[in-house]
Amino acid sequence: MFSYRTLIATDASAWLALRKEGARVAPKGFLVTLDEVRKMDEAGAQKALEFGGMRGVFEDETLVGFCGYRPQQLQRIRHRAELGPFYVTPSQQGSGAAQVMMKGILEEARAGGVAQIELTVAPDNARAIAFYKRQGFQKYGVRPDAIREGGVPECELLYLRWVN
Ligand SMILES: CC(C)(COP(=O)(O)OP(=O)(O)OC[C@H]1O[C@@H](n2cnc3c(N)ncnc32)[C@H](O)[C@@H]1OP(=O)(O)O)[C@@H](O)C(=O)NCCC(=O)NCCS
């Protein structure tokens, strides 16, 4: 049984562990590197969560996935929100946990008057792209030279979904 909620400071240890796991097993799914994640300690994780921009999906009491959700604050772009990173632990991929998290985000977006959710994804992240498409996201562009891996430029795909 999955549940969804905003992560708070007391989730820091579980979130940090999952963040490290994600950067290790799915580096293409994150902008942050494993080295950068390792530099964050529990106090840093608590501080990061206090901003309120991280959501989690739990199986009973265990955090099994997380995603960033950042509604824009300026008046003229308040109808937009950014999504990501978006991660589910490998043993729970394909289980419906990712859908629960996306459903939670969409409900929040509706309640907050957000009309459009935006995300970026690596072009070779086929599983994530299949998931986002199934969730109603559509590609609207490509950002060239978005990431430099060892100095080598890589693009990223821009996706959005209207909230209805
Ligand atoms: C992206 C992620 C959250 C999706 O959650 P999930 O539980 O794996 O998603 P689902 O299993 O519901 O859906 C994945 C889809 O990809 C398909 N798929 C699985 N492996 C695939 C592969 N190697 N290539 C292409 N499609 C694949 C599945 O069949 C499914 O499609 P369907 O719903 O049309 O059958 C999860 O895989 C994850 O955390 N990945 C690592 C981190 C990451 O890459 N995050 C995204 C960053 S932008």
The ligand as a MOL file (V3000), in Angstrom:
LIG
                    3D

  0  0  0     0  0            999 V3000
M  V30 BEGIN CTAB
M  V30 COUNTS 48 50 0 0 0
M  V30 BEGIN ATOM
M  V30 1 C 11.6350 6.7330 -14.2180 0
M  V30 2 C 10.9790 5.9050 -13.1200 0
M  V30 3 C 10.5740 6.7870 -11.9730 0
M  V30 4 C 9.7080 5.2660 -13.7060 0
M  V30 5 O 9.1180 4.4470 -12.7320 0
M  V30 6 P 8.8220 2.8950 -13.0700 0
M  V30 7 O 8.1530 2.2990 -11.9040 0
M  V30 8 O 10.0850 2.2820 -13.5520 0
M  V30 9 O 7.7980 3.1010 -14.2770 0
M  V30 10 P 6.8270 2.0440 -14.9370 0
M  V30 11 O 7.3820 0.6530 -14.7660 0
M  V30 12 O 5.4560 2.3060 -14.4700 0
M  V30 13 O 6.8870 2.5020 -16.4330 0
M  V30 14 C 8.0500 2.3820 -17.1710 0
M  V30 15 C 7.7060 2.1550 -18.6260 0
M  V30 16 O 8.9240 1.9100 -19.3390 0
M  V30 17 C 8.8470 0.6460 -19.9630 0
M  V30 18 N 10.2150 0.1420 -19.9220 0
M  V30 19 C 10.7990 -0.6350 -19.0090 0
M  V30 20 N 12.0860 -0.8160 -19.3170 0
M  V30 21 C 12.3070 -0.1430 -20.4610 0
M  V30 22 C 13.4390 0.0310 -21.2970 0
M  V30 23 N 14.6230 -0.4900 -21.0010 0
M  V30 24 N 13.2890 0.7930 -22.4100 0
M  V30 25 C 12.1170 1.3570 -22.7270 0
M  V30 26 N 11.0080 1.2330 -21.9610 0
M  V30 27 C 11.1180 0.4820 -20.8510 0
M  V30 28 C 7.8440 -0.1540 -19.1680 0
M  V30 29 O 7.2950 -1.2060 -19.9270 0
M  V30 30 C 6.8420 0.9410 -18.8610 0
M  V30 31 O 6.0680 1.2610 -19.9990 0
M  V30 32 P 4.4870 0.9570 -20.0790 0
M  V30 33 O 3.8670 1.6630 -18.8950 0
M  V30 34 O 4.0690 1.5680 -21.3720 0
M  V30 35 O 4.3860 -0.5270 -19.9870 0
M  V30 36 C 11.9440 4.7920 -12.6030 0
M  V30 37 O 12.2320 3.8720 -13.6270 0
M  V30 38 C 13.2400 5.3470 -12.0450 0
M  V30 39 O 13.2970 5.7770 -10.9050 0
M  V30 40 N 14.3250 5.3310 -12.8640 0
M  V30 41 C 15.6480 5.7550 -12.4090 0
M  V30 42 C 15.7100 7.2590 -12.2080 0
M  V30 43 C 15.3150 8.0240 -13.4440 0
M  V30 44 O 15.7950 7.7500 -14.5360 0
M  V30 45 N 14.4290 9.0110 -13.2520 0
M  V30 46 C 13.9520 9.8670 -14.3040 0
M  V30 47 C 14.8330 11.0600 -14.4270 0
M  V30 48 S 14.2700 12.1960 -15.6550 0
M  V30 END ATOM
M  V30 BEGIN BOND
M  V30 1 1 1 2
M  V30 2 1 2 3
M  V30 3 1 2 4
M  V30 4 1 2 36
M  V30 5 1 4 5
M  V30 6 1 5 6
M  V30 7 2 6 7
M  V30 8 1 6 8
M  V30 9 1 6 9
M  V30 10 1 9 10
M  V30 11 2 10 11
M  V30 12 1 10 12
M  V30 13 1 10 13
M  V30 14 1 13 14
M  V30 15 1 14 15
M  V30 16 1 15 16
M  V30 17 1 15 30
M  V30 18 1 16 17
M  V30 19 1 17 18
M  V30 20 1 17 28
M  V30 21 1 18 19
M  V30 22 1 18 27
M  V30 23 2 19 20
M  V30 24 1 20 21
M  V30 25 1 21 22
M  V30 26 2 21 27
M  V30 27 1 22 23
M  V30 28 2 22 24
M  V30 29 1 24 25
M  V30 30 2 25 26
M  V30 31 1 26 27
M  V30 32 1 28 29
M  V30 33 1 28 30
M  V30 34 1 30 31
M  V30 35 1 31 32
M  V30 36 2 32 33
M  V30 37 1 32 34
M  V30 38 1 32 35
M  V30 39 1 36 37
M  V30 40 1 36 38
M  V30 41 2 38 39
M  V30 42 1 38 40
M  V30 43 1 40 41
M  V30 44 1 41 42
M  V30 45 1 42 43
M  V30 46 2 43 44
M  V30 47 1 43 45
M  V30 48 1 45 46
M  V30 49 1 46 47
M  V30 50 1 47 48
M  V30 END BOND
M  V30 END CTAB
M  END
